[in-house]
Amino acid sequence: MAAPAKSARERRPSTSAPLSDLQGPVGPTFSRPKHKRTVTGFGPGEIKSVEASIPEPQRAAWKKFTPKPFDTAEEFNAEAVRHIETTLARSMYNCDEGAAYAGTALAFRDRLVLDWNKTQQAQTFKDQKRVYYLSLEFLMGRALDNAMLNIGKKDVAVKGLSDLGFRMEDIISQEHDAALGNGGLGRLAACFLDSMASLNYPAWGYGLRYRYGIFKQEIIDGYQVEVPDYWLDFNPWEFARHDITVDVQFYGYVSKYQDDDGKNVSFWEGGEIVQACAYDVPIAGYGTSTVNNLRLWGSKAASGEFDFQKFNSGEYESSVADQQRAETISAVLYPNDNLERGKELRLKQQYFWCAASLFDIVRRFKKTQRPWKDFPNQVAIQLNDTHPTLAIPELQRILIDQEGLDWDEAWSIVSKTFGYTNHTVLPEALEKWSVPLFQHLLPRHLQIIYDINLQFLQYVERNFPKERDILSRVSIIEEANPKMVRMAYLAVIGSHKVNGVAELHSDLIKTTIFKDFVKIYGPDKFTNVTNGITPRRWLHQANPRLSELIASKLGGYDFLKDLTLLHKLEAYVDDKDFRKEFQEIKYANKVRLAKYIKDTLGVSVNPSALFDVQVKRIHEYKRQQLNIFGVIHRYLAIKAMSPEEKKKLAPRVSIFGGKAAPGYWMAKTVIHLVNQVGKVVNSDKDVGDLLKVIYLEDYNVSKAEIICPASDISEHISTAGTEASGTSNMKFVINGGLIIGTCDGANIEITREIGENNIFLFGNLAEDVEELRHSHMYGTYTLDPSLAAVFDSIQSGTFGDAGAFTSLVNGIVDHGDYYLVSDDFASYCKTQDLIDEAYRNQDEWLTKAITSVARMGFFSSDRCIDEYAEMIWNTEPLVPSKDE
């Protein structure tokens, strides 16, 4: 019998960390520990174990060949050219701007990844509390410029690209915006990711990887047309984690049985499995080596993409049917839910993303081998609006059905883990799902929601025995036909903190939609975190000349990490050179926007005119209709003026932009009216340069970066009490634009900070809205005479087929004017006249603009994140060590 062969070299376990799973030699002269990466990588103990098991020569070799970050233009070029030549297989002779963008992006991505790996390893080693931010939208915008500025190497890349024959502006413009969001909710989430990384908080974002975005908006014959947004054709900023998949279950049924200990156990079985695949996006912090992670989930069929048997038997379409059905889950943001199938798809989307994210979070926690009671001390999950509320019953299901905890222990963990950010007081925006749909799609979760509701109502009944009415008002299940699950109520009951996003909004939720819950839980459960924006993108990136001017006066760019330093600018409000430069920067930004308008729409606008901007989601409560009616009012007034009167009038360019939800007919009608008015006004020789009306199609983050620095006045004119906060108002003011707005959302706090003299407020107050609506329906309702004249001009066919705008006009004239357009119209027009007057005095206007910028220090997303961390998450930053 032959002696057993010796292994190439005997290997002894490290004394500090036991070695495991060594399975024979690898290569001729050495062996390495065999390990398989799991869904959430290694825990701290496992990393130490594997690290300790690698011999010193191998470790030295690895360190020797670890890539080094570039620091000079020459080193950057070496990386960029290498990627163009080898990753893209292009040469010097066929390197166009697209290839140069790809090479630049990949060079910066490589640099980011080095810090990304170190950050994730450091966070795992430290094993402190992490934040998980769940948002259905992350409106990230372009990544390259942001990465260059955050890393601090844009000047290096500018020089390097110039050496290669390219201009940085041309390269940046090659990038598609990441189509992962639509409005302020998604952009807030993106600003928060930037701040969490910049402030060194261990945090992950979780979202869905939408293959076609929400949609690409095209304006054809004045109408919005939705087409797919193919933003993923080339995306160097994501990493497909093919080894990280989660099986997500739908449909099926629930079996109940008793285990050996006599405990009742529920088991969800049957139905359909869809696989969630992880895609990771690095999120760089500014002025730090911290790079956090945004994990996006894509969907695919668990059974595989292709059924050979069906194909071979001639069933070609059905051979890929499973994959096509699975892919619809992550195809589009907010699929149209006017149809029942659309509602099912939206609920499916939400559960798919919550289930995959919770699986990931729980797996990561379990690797630390801590007891379950420590879960809320290690994990903070923030629900960005009601979309991720299914995470609450999903975590409860995991804890009781899979981990065997009893109900009370599990619920205690769940309710300490979640925080809920409310973004609206509009009843139609508070999500509700029908019980029959829930029963069909998520039978186990419906049972858990009923149990949560039962326990909650019993608690309410014990504490308020004489108030029987309160039970139906606060029940998660609404007794309608069919019964409905009120997701906002579930979010309140399942979270330890509920916050609004501006002072007025936080007060309103406590006195309106959540009034009974304040009574039940007390006021301490409800708090406020006024929204903010990241100055890195919205000042430094969007308006580099203004950022440079500010830095020259403040002695550096520290204000980008501490925005309150802006207050020092007030010392320069009378400085002639500063004022001159500030004014020149504003004019240059207006010229840039005018050029963009000319290039895309073929309309020439005068950069010296007052640029009046309203860009945001198109919705009746945001009142773009009030704006366009005001434009028509102005147009009619100009038509009636004498030549002498026209000479005194300040020319104006009214700029609109934003998307309407595909199924929202009224919002689409507003878009059509704006375009029709533009068509008439822009070609009217009587008006000339005195008024232009522009609709910028497919509004997104990169377009906002051109628009915000160019505005003179921006419109934030929602019906008082309807806009939770608004953040575009902050973006405009920090770039030296003034506001016309109602006393709504963050406008109130902006007014408090910058002073009433530097903002143009109008309209009714939130406390009067309900009474006005009531009098519209049951009392006397008189249409404002100026608005009646506007409607007459629309109905006479001035702007094309009057029938196209009947619903818009009738909503105000005959159906109660819910958003109080008529009530605020006179005040709005009068305030616009005041703006005209103020703009004529350019010296005074400039003082207002500079003062406003100087007083915007409060509205930083860094301040928001510090408030969340202190009041809601109870988490600390993890500052990278110098050797990392």
Sequence and secondary structure as in RCSB ss.txt:
>XXXX:A:sequence
MAAPAKSARERRPSTSAPLSDLQGPVGPTFSRPKHKRTVTGFGPGEIKSVEASIPEPQRAAWKKFTPKPFDTAEE
FNAEAVRHIETTLARSMYNCDEGAAYAGTALAFRDRLVLDWNKTQQAQTFKDQKRVYYLSLEFLMGRALDNAMLN
IGKKDVAVKGLSDLGFRMEDIISQEHDAALGNGGLGRLAACFLDSMASLNYPAWGYGLRYRYGIFKQEIIDGYQV
EVPDYWLDFNPWEFARHDITVDVQFYGYVSKYQDDDGKNVSFWEGGEIVQACAYDVPIAGYGTSTVNNLRLWGSK
AASGEFDFQKFNSGEYESSVADQQRAETISAVLYPNDNLERGKELRLKQQYFWCAASLFDIVRRFKKTQRPWKDF
PNQVAIQLNDTHPTLAIPELQRILIDQEGLDWDEAWSIVSKTFGYTNHTVLPEALEKWSVPLFQHLLPRHLQIIY
DINLQFLQYVERNFPKERDILSRVSIIEEANPKMVRMAYLAVIGSHKVNGVAELHSDLIKTTIFKDFVKIYGPDK
FTNVTNGITPRRWLHQANPRLSELIASKLGGYDFLKDLTLLHKLEAYVDDKDFRKEFQEIKYANKVRLAKYIKDT
LGVSVNPSALFDVQVKRIHEYKRQQLNIFGVIHRYLAIKAMSPEEKKKLAPRVSIFGGKAAPGYWMAKTVIHLVN
QVGKVVNSDKDVGDLLKVIYLEDYNVSKAEIICPASDISEHISTAGTEASGTSNMKFVINGGLIIGTCDGANIEI
TREIGENNIFLFGNLAEDVEELRHSHMYGTYTLDPSLAAVFDSIQSGTFGDAGAFTSLVNGIVDHGDYYLVSDDF
ASYCKTQDLIDEAYRNQDEWLTKAITSVARMGFFSSDRCIDEYAEMIWNTEPLVPSKDE
>XXXX:A:secstr
       SS     SSS      S  SSS         TT   HHHHHHHHHHS HHHHHHHHHHS     SHHH
HHHHHHHIIIIIS   GGG  HHHHHHHHHHHHHHHHHHHHHHHHHHHHHHT  EEEEE S    B SHHHHHHH
HT HHHHHHHHHHTT  HHHHHTTS  B S  SHHHHHHHHHHHHHHHTT  EEEEEE  TT S EEEEETTEEE
EE   TTSS TT EEEEEEEEEEEES EEEEEE TTS EEEEEESSEEEEEEEEEEEEE TTSS EEEEEEEEEE
ETT S  HHHHHTT TTGGGHHHHHHHGGGTSSS   SSHHHHHHHHHHHHHHHHHHHHHHHHHHHTTT  GGGH
HHHEEEEEESSTTTTHHHHHHHIIIIIS   HHHHHHHHHHHEEEE     GGGS EEEHHHHHHH HHHHHHHH
HHHHHHHHHHHHH TT THHHHHH SEE SSS EEEHHHHHHHT SEEEESSHHHHHHHHHTTTHHHHHHH GGG
EEE    B HIIIIIIT HHHHHHHHHHHTSSGGGT GGGGGGGGGGTT HHHHHHHHHHHHHHHHHHHHHHHHH
H     TTSEEEEEES   GGGTHHHHHHHHHHHHHHHHT  HHHHHHS  EEEEEE    TT HHHHHHHHHHH
HHHHHHHT TTTGGGEEEEEESS  HHHHHHHGGG SEEEE   TTT S  SHHHHHHHTT EEEE S TTHHHH
HHHH GGGSEE S  HHHHHHHHHHHHHS     HHHHHHHHHHHTTTTS GGGGHHHHHHHHTS  TT HHHHH
HHHHHHHHHHHHHHH HHHHHHHHHHHHHT TT BHHHHHHHHIIIII        TT 
